[in-house]
Amino acid sequence: MKKNFLTAAALTVIAFFVATTIAQAADVNFSGQLRSRFESNGQSGGGAFNDANRNDDFIASRVRLNASVNVNDSTSAFIQMQSNRTWGNNVETGGTLANNAGSGNAALSPSDADASVGLHQAYFTLKNFATLPVDLQIGRQQVVLDGHRLFGHTGWTTGAQTHDAIRLTHAHDNMTLVYAYSLGNESDRVTNDAGDLDDIDVHLVYANMQGILGGGLSLYFVGQIDGCGNTAAAGTCSNTANDIYTVGFRQAGQLFGIDYRGEYYHQWGDARADATATALGHASLANQGNIDRDAYMFGVRIGKKFNNVAMKPSLTFWYDELSGTDQSDVNGNEWGTFNTLFDTGHKFYGHMDLFLNSVNGGTVGLGLHDAAIKASIQPMAGWTIKGAFHWFETDTLTTAAQALNTGTVDEDLGTELDLAIVHKYNANTVISAGYSIFTADQLFNEQRQTTEDADWARSEERRVGKECRSRWSP
């Protein structure tokens, strides 16, 4: 894409949103990214966990073009254009070779019909807004906090995650305060526009204080407001709310040469219209008048990197626990499954994404325990080899889960081994490859209706373009 077009687009956004006079000369920086990834996937799709079927092999790519504009000392904007596609897919819908759904760039198509370029991020920033010590950021943007536990960009996914949000940030000395509003879901403006029936609003209050116990302490409050339970029929609100309130803290840093992290979050609110209750087999908890939410999660991690030893090895131990809905919850009309809100689980719960769903869909709402050992070495400059081993089990069992098809089961789900090698080819190119295998226990097999294990492999190349600067004058 030509530099002139990016410049014009960036300045147009500034003029539209800020409605102020553009400076006679604005700094415009350009950068970009190309990422291609091959995957051999045996854990999802119609042939998942079935040795009789071949793994699903495919190549996906992501292209990003960035424009960062500094209009003056207090006004700036950022635009990130993004295109995602799977190689060989074409644009039609259906299930045959001739009309396989996809990106519109199949070689067998007579014309490349790819129309997938869109805006991943587009926001402007006003520093010291209204002469206050607060920076205002408005538009589509990534919201990343700390270790991506509740808010992250989910960068592993091809598209990654953004929010349509308004963000206020105050930073002073060792303290940062943030308030953000994100419109999580907007009502259908054709059938449900009368009362914004399907709107979901997200409010975030965040504080971070550095210099505590060799690191930083973060405090969170998140309110996800879903007053109609996202179940409203045309023109009618069920008035069965699915509000989720989350409060918690995260402390991370280094003490005595040991890296550590500890965090805890508690959730409460109305769960009367939580559609996942029905989807996960707890129909008695859905659309009732007195279902309360009571859930929690905590995580701990300790690790050490030995920089003064050959190959700079590192070793990390960690444990995460996410609460689930047990039989007493079902009997007492409570919903006890912790909701991770924005599905950042790939960073935490294994590369195969078997337990990624924000409401523990991978465990049928029974919660998750993850005990893991992670290690890495650097055999030579520019090369890193990583490994992780996970033990997974549910937090609890319901009566129905205990008596699955073949009889009584326990909480064990299985183990996963993740291996990866990363090579920094040059300053702008990173090449990586990985292999994972999941070995299932009886509970997992019963839930997924399979008796097989599954493996997954991938290779990836990522190139980041250098920034170039332009001076634009009207």
Salt bridges, closest charged atoms under 4 A:
ASP27 OD1 - ARG471 NH1 2.43
GLU39 OE2 - ARG37 NH1 3.69
ASP114 OD2 - ARG85 NH2 2.28
ASP164 OD1 - ARG140 NE 2.95
ASP173 OD2 - HIS172 NE2 3.06
GLU263 OE2 - ARG149 NH2 2.93
GLU263 OE2 - ARG261 NH1 2.61
ASP270 OD1 - ARG272 NH1 3.23
ASP274 OD2 - ARG293 NH2 3.12
ASP294 OD1 - HIS266 NE2 3.59
ASP320 OD2 - ARG149 NH1 2.89
GLU321 OE1 - HIS369 NE2 3.67
ASP353 OD1 - HIS346 ND1 2.66
ASP370 OD1 - HIS390 ND1 2.96
GLU393 OE2 - HIS369 ND1 3.42
ASP395 OD1 - HIS369 NE2 2.73
ASP418 OD2 - HIS390 NE2 3.71
GLU460 OE1 - ARG37 NE 2.90
GLU460 OE2 - ARG462 NH1 3.22
GLU461 OE2 - ARG463 NH2 2.85
